[in-house]
């Protein structure tokens, strides 16, 4: 499309700026970069907690400590 910026242009550089902690520069590179970066971090954190919960449940540690599951 003429005169329209690609929605993904600058996304990689925006992710690099987010990893460096420079949110303003990431926002200037691509406004979606900080949003998607934070969504990825939240998703990764949720996956870690879920896997830990599954491991505890499989190992039977939840019942020994009086935790449900």
Secondary structure, DSSP 8 states (H G I E B T S, - for coil): -TT---TTTTHHHHHHHHHHT-HHHHHHH-TTHHHHHHHHHHHHHHHHHHHHHHHHHHHTHHHHTT---
